[in-house]
């Protein structure tokens, strides 16, 4: 070994020793230092001969050196000192100070204790044992460890097991499952779970059988857990379908009739149909429906559709006493609206009625507990808790002790009504100038909807008119409302007439025979008293119709229910509260059923077993000429707390139960818009579209990229929403700027067109809709029957220009589409204009499938690829492989929307009449829509190298980024609108869809189509390239 190698190896050894010393001294306190100049003794409390705190002896070596020759900056060094030079002081201190010495050594002692007790990151409790006592089995069984180490080992074992797991809140071990399942504890738990989303009275019944969703502040049943789509359709077509519509909000208006009509007239328009002042509705005989707008803003700013019901003016003695002091013109109105519309409707009603003074709700008052009648069938007062009622000798299986914790506090009560709001939140507003009072009756009533031709049969078998009180019951005072009601002969006479009309429904063949919107007031017995033992299907019996007077039945079918019979005690708040608080519990009803000698017979009716109800006839399909009155039924209005008491008896009559999804299908089969899905111009509809887009987008992103549709290649710009505002603006620009070579009709329309409006609206003018319906030649679903247009003017350029100028270019038209051939339309499908070649093809081959959209190129695919591993940690870098295909496509002569085929220009007449224009797809730059934002250019190199741009940061594989390019000319066929809901219709036997089209685009298309093929369009699903022919039906 050479000298150089030896010195290098020695240097490495010395360096390793120095690192080892530094590791040992890492916990040394900073206030303890060691100096090689021999002056460290005064830090330890020593004194020298020359003076305190100073050493005058010089050191020729300067700084001390270690044994290895490595220069030290002071402190202790290994080995002996050379020749006695340096290191040790020449003179020792004669004395030390005890306090200073202890203080200096305290830091060193603490550092030593910390170094001994502190464990390193890799230490374990087993390291505290000697090596000969360590066993591998100790890591699995801590009992093998000594007692002093078991607790520490158990703690470390629990931490290792909980690592990476979510910490779950442990349930209280004080209550067993038996205690949690008790009635009072379950009510407390149910009330806690309703803090954010309110439960309907039938929630628990639905939760066991339905998929529940949280919508609009409620927990609602969406669809059953079993397959029943066709069964529900058969029930709506031939029997009965039952739905719980109690989540609809009710707003009550009271005040002078003239003031109410004057205020409500600002929210509606006669052009859309009957308003609040319709003669049949004001009398209280019929229920009405209307679209409400903001005050004085028609046709802009709609709020949505509502149904309303006036209280009849003809009343009994009780009603006259209630309203006599306020004048004969005092009226009462109920307005039913969707829960998403309530936040917009209620402030508007308060503004037009000038009801700004809030009335604080009264303090809760404990109602007096009614004393039971002297009959063995009645239970103690209904105000008592079921747990507190002393059980009878028969059937008593459990007795609660007063020592249990449940008996210490007040018993739990079931939440009724609108329980999610605070008790101090006002629900009533009044006006000192107009005298109008507005009350929020949300969840104050239960509303059930029965759909089907045999809905009346289900009602007649379930409900029974209330029995009369005997003389004894009338004479004695009673806390219940029915004995007091029976003391008036006028009330009993009215009740007998209502019962006669109700029994007359047994002889009606179908629910649609009763006039639409008819209202019947009735008082019925508790339906639990007549509950059958087994579930059976209610059917119409011909023998029951033989005893019905034929003339009266015919009068009922032609004229409807008379006005006096529409009165009901349900309108009185005092009666509703009395019936709600005096309801018999299920336990008491079961006791009555147990005491009956003959099982299955009718139970005796107690005094609190009379319930006022309202029956409202719901019209079926009233628009168009096909399937008239399909989907008709009845609505049943009840006081709150009586939901399950009527629900179970209705289910026992063999009805099917539907949820939110079946409500949507019911509206689709009727051909009517469903709120809020088909109302994009309303605030609630806009919010629903945003929520639906977020939900569909999240569902799309959850799927792996290889298993989801690439909508860019399919030519679909917005698969999860419908950009209505961009559609109407582009069609206005098309008509205004693209008419150079068009026909004279286009030029005439350009002169009359209004400037673009800020917001789009849906056309609801019935006169204009009838004209469009006649021009589209509405036919049946299979294009077999046409309707006589009547006195509708013929379509020409002057009529189209006047219609467009009257309603503006920012209007949409609601339509129903029926596929000519096979196919199943989907949501957000495109409705496009057929070219002249397409019309010629369908003329030659009526059963042809339709053209196909050429496959588009996805220029964004390479930009959303996952970067390589070496570039994964480098933000702002792009791999070279992703830029190579883009450089080939960066052609300066590219189209206005690169990578896609914009198709023909709809503003040019040659594009609709020349079949080869769309097939050849010539220079797309000359066919782009003028003044339309083409969106991000994926072919530009700057957008590829700058990933900080807005479009790059939000790219999703298969979806176009914002802003969108032209929605009208993006595909080979010009876009007219989109489909809001579509499916295969079991009622029509073909695919049907509901959607909206641009009014400007529709008139532009109808003027260029032959008269025999007007109203024929193309429909394409978002995930398909196949176009299919469809017929437009505008039904009024």
LINHU-V686157 format. One record per backbone hydrogen bond with DSSP energy under -0.5 kcal/mol. NH is the residue of the N-H (numbers start at 1). CO is the residue of the C=O. If there is no record, write none. Layout:
nh = [NH;NH]
co = [CO;CO]
This chain:
nh = [6;7;8;9;10;11;12;13;14;15;16;17;18;19;20;21;22;23;24;25;26;28;32;33;38;43;44;44;45;46;47;48;54;60;62;66;69;72;84;85;87;88;94;97;98;101;102;103;104;105;106;107;108;109;110;111;112;113;114;115;116;117;118;123;127;128;129;133;134;134;138;139;140;141;142;144;145;149;150;150;151;153;154;155;156;157;158;159;160;161;162;163;165;168;170;175;176;180;181;182;186;187;188;189;190;191;192;193;194;195;198;198;200;203;206;207;208;209;210;211;212;213;215;215;218;219;220;220;222;222;223;225;228;232;233;234;235;236;237;238;239;239;241;242;243;245;245;248;249;251;252;253;254;255;257;260;261;262;263;264;265;266;267;268;272;273;278;282;283;284;285;286;287;288;290;292;292;293;294;296;297;300;303;304;306;307;308;309;310;311;313;315;320;321;322;323;324;327;330;331;333;334;335;336;337;341;342;342;343;344;345;346;348;349;350;351;352;353;354;355;356;357;358;359;360;367;370;375;378;384;388;389;389;395;396;397;404;407;408;409;419;421;425;427;428;429;430;431;435;437;438;439;440;441;441;444;446;448;449;450;451;451;452;454;455;458;459;460;461;462;463;466;474;475;476;484;485;486;487;487;488;489;492;493;494;495;496;497;498;499;500;501;502;503;504;505;505;506;507;508;511;513;514;515;517;518;519;520;521;522;524;525;526;529;530;531;536;538;538;542;545;545;546;546;547;548;553;554;555;556;557;558;559;560;560;566;567;571;572;576;577;578;579;580;581;582;583;589;590;591;592;593;594;595;596;599;601;603;606;609;611;613;614;615;616;616;617;618;619;621;622;629;630;632;633;634;635;636;637;637;638;640;642;646;646;647;648;650;651;652;653;654;655;656;658;660;661;663;664;665;666;667;668;669;670;671;671;672;678;679;682;683;686;687;688;689;690;691;692;693;694;695;696;697;698;699;700;701;702;703;703;707;708;711;711;712;714;715;716;717;721;723;724;727;728;729;730;731;732;733;734;735;736;737;738;747;748;749;750;751;752;753;761;763;766;766;769;770;771;772;773;774;775;776;777;778;780;783;787;792;800;801;802;803;804;805;806;807;808;812;813;815;816;817;818;819;820;821;828;829;830;831;832;832;833;836;839;840;841;842;843;844;845;846;848;853;856;857;859;861;864;864;865;871;872;874;875;877;882;883;883;884;885;887;888;889;889;890;891;892;894;898;900;902;904;906;908;911;912;912;913;914;915;917;918;919;920;921;922;926;927;928;932;936;938;940;944;945;946;947;949;953;954;955;959;975;976;977;978;979;980;981;983;985;985;986;989;990;992;993;994;995;996;997;998;999;1002;1003;1004;1005;1006;1007;1008;1009;1009;1013;1014;1016;1017;1017;1018;1019;1020;1024;1027;1027;1028;1029;1030;1031;1032;1033;1035]
co = [2;3;4;5;6;7;8;9;10;11;12;13;14;15;16;17;18;19;20;21;23;25;29;31;35;40;40;41;42;41;95;51;51;58;59;70;66;64;81;82;36;86;47;45;96;97;98;99;100;101;102;103;104;105;106;107;108;109;110;111;112;113;114;120;124;125;126;130;130;131;135;136;137;137;140;141;142;146;146;147;147;149;150;151;152;153;154;155;156;157;158;159;162;166;168;172;174;176;177;179;182;183;184;185;186;187;188;189;191;192;196;217;219;200;202;203;204;206;206;223;210;220;213;218;215;198;213;218;211;220;211;209;226;228;229;230;231;232;233;234;234;235;451;656;449;243;447;245;337;335;439;333;437;331;329;256;257;258;259;260;261;263;264;265;269;270;275;278;279;281;280;280;517;308;306;290;304;267;301;266;294;297;292;292;290;336;288;334;281;332;283;313;316;317;318;319;320;324;327;255;253;309;251;307;249;338;338;339;339;341;341;342;344;345;346;347;348;349;350;350;354;430;356;428;358;365;368;373;375;381;385;385;386;393;393;395;401;404;405;405;417;418;422;359;359;438;357;436;431;254;429;252;427;250;439;441;638;636;243;634;241;449;632;239;452;454;455;456;457;458;459;523;470;471;472;480;481;482;483;484;485;487;488;489;490;491;492;493;494;495;496;497;498;499;500;501;502;503;504;505;453;510;511;556;617;515;285;615;565;613;611;464;609;526;527;528;652;536;653;540;541;542;542;543;543;545;549;550;551;552;553;554;555;555;556;563;564;568;569;572;573;574;575;576;577;578;580;585;586;587;588;589;590;591;592;597;598;529;604;606;524;522;637;520;614;635;518;633;617;630;620;621;627;629;618;450;616;448;614;635;446;444;639;642;643;643;644;646;647;648;650;651;650;240;242;221;222;659;660;661;662;663;664;665;666;667;668;667;674;676;679;302;682;683;684;685;686;687;688;689;690;691;692;693;694;695;696;697;698;699;700;704;705;709;958;958;710;712;711;715;718;721;722;723;724;725;726;727;728;729;730;731;732;733;734;743;744;745;746;747;748;749;810;812;271;764;765;766;767;768;769;770;771;772;774;773;785;780;778;789;796;797;798;799;800;801;802;803;804;761;997;995;1033;993;1031;991;1029;1029;979;826;1020;977;830;1018;974;912;835;836;837;838;839;840;841;844;845;1025;713;899;857;858;860;861;862;868;869;871;873;874;879;879;880;880;881;883;884;885;886;886;889;890;891;896;897;900;972;904;905;908;908;909;909;910;913;914;914;915;916;917;917;923;924;925;929;963;936;937;940;941;942;945;946;949;950;952;956;968;831;831;996;829;994;994;992;983;990;984;985;985;983;817;981;815;978;813;976;811;998;999;1000;1001;1002;1003;1005;1005;1006;1010;1011;1013;1015;1030;832;1028;830;1021;851;1025;1019;849;1017;818;1015;816;1033]
